[in-house]
């Protein structure tokens, strides 16, 4: 009987281990920011349009600021006067012509003038809106001459020099993954023949109770702009035995 069982087992085809299934994900921008107006005013300058690439710190827009500019100039003139008064008071105190209290009074007035100037300069600078990141302008919501309110979105910028491919994997597959691991990513729409190499940047430690899945983000160099946010991507995750 044993010989018959062995003979029958030998005739069965060997089953190869199942290949890991493809996992679909989504391409996301590396950074995406909405730039809003910090104050209410009217737009006087907007040098960039949708589709332009800007560097971090570039002036995206200027708001009407003549009143704030005049106040800043007034505060600057007052500061210069207080600096002169304090210098004179220090010399008089050194020559023992005035008391220490008189010199201290001039010092306090100088400090107050400096604070008033810094405050006026800050209010003036709020009328210049700069890019917080380097990236591409994908939305410009207002035109020159329009009035904008505080916190109103003016621009949307995206940085796609690098992109994330975001996947949702089972907790079992996630056991085999580590931050820093390299993965091959494919994107049929971008280039069906190309394999993009990415690095696992983040593994969400939480497991979704409903689906039993965990979120994984893979960082990919995209300096040539081949991968567009919103495209579908595919990779393979092999669970540990």
GIKATA-V127425 format. One record per residue. RES is the residue in one small letter. PSI is psi in whole degrees, 0 to 359 (NA if undefined). Layout:
[[RES;PSI] [RES;PSI]]
This chain:
[[x;317] [x;320] [x;323] [x;319] [x;317] [x;319] [x;318] [x;320] [x;324] [x;335] [x;349] [x;142] [x;143] [x;133] [x;120] [x;148] [x;140] [x;136] [x;146] [x;138] [x;152] [x;141] [x;128] [x;144] [x;189] [x;138] [x;130] [x;150] [x;152] [x;317] [x;146] [x;121] [x;147] [x;124] [x;123] [x;165] [x;132] [x;344] [x;168] [x;129] [x;191] [x;147] [x;130] [x;335] [x;136] [x;91] [x;346] [x;153] [x;173] [x;136] [x;346] [x;145] [x;131] [x;155] [x;154] [x;131] [x;350] [x;143] [x;112] [x;326] [x;156] [x;141] [x;160] [x;129] [x;19] [x;319] [x;315] [x;325] [x;317] [x;319] [x;322] [x;319] [x;321] [x;315] [x;326] [x;318] [x;319] [x;322] [x;317] [x;323] [x;317] [x;327] [x;319] [x;318] [x;319] [x;322] [x;318] [x;318] [x;322] [x;320] [x;319] [x;322] [x;321] [x;327] [x;5] [x;34] [x;326] [x;165] [x;169] [x;324] [x;321] [x;320] [x;318] [x;323] [x;317] [x;326] [x;318] [x;318] [x;325] [x;316] [x;318] [x;319] [x;323] [x;319] [x;320] [x;323] [x;316] [x;321] [x;315] [x;321] [x;322] [x;318] [x;325] [x;317] [x;335] [x;343] [x;0] [x;121] [x;119] [x;158] [x;124] [x;342] [x;164] [x;135] [x;193] [x;133] [x;115] [x;347] [x;137] [x;112] [x;349] [x;159] [x;161] [x;134] [x;341] [x;150] [x;135] [x;150] [x;166] [x;137] [x;9] [x;127] [x;132] [x;320] [x;154] [x;126] [x;142] [x;143] [x;110] [x;20] [x;334] [x;154] [x;161] [x;139] [x;116] [x;129] [x;158] [x;121] [x;160] [x;158] [x;328] [x;314] [x;325] [x;337] [x;333] [x;356] [x;147] [x;146] [x;131] [x;344] [x;145] [x;140] [x;149] [x;129] [x;137] [x;148] [x;103] [x;321] [x;318] [x;310] [x;105] [x;341] [x;346] [x;142] [x;119] [x;132] [x;123] [x;169] [x;132] [x;119] [x;332] [x;135] [x;114] [x;124] [x;352] [x;143] [x;126] [x;123] [x;328] [x;316] [x;341] [x;20] [x;156] [x;148] [x;133] [x;132] [x;127] [x;126] [x;129] [x;135] [x;133] [x;40] [x;336] [x;359] [x;19] [x;323] [x;127] [x;134] [x;136] [x;344] [x;156] [x;142] [x;158] [x;147] [x;182] [x;135] [x;125] [x;121] [x;151] [x;143] [x;NA]]
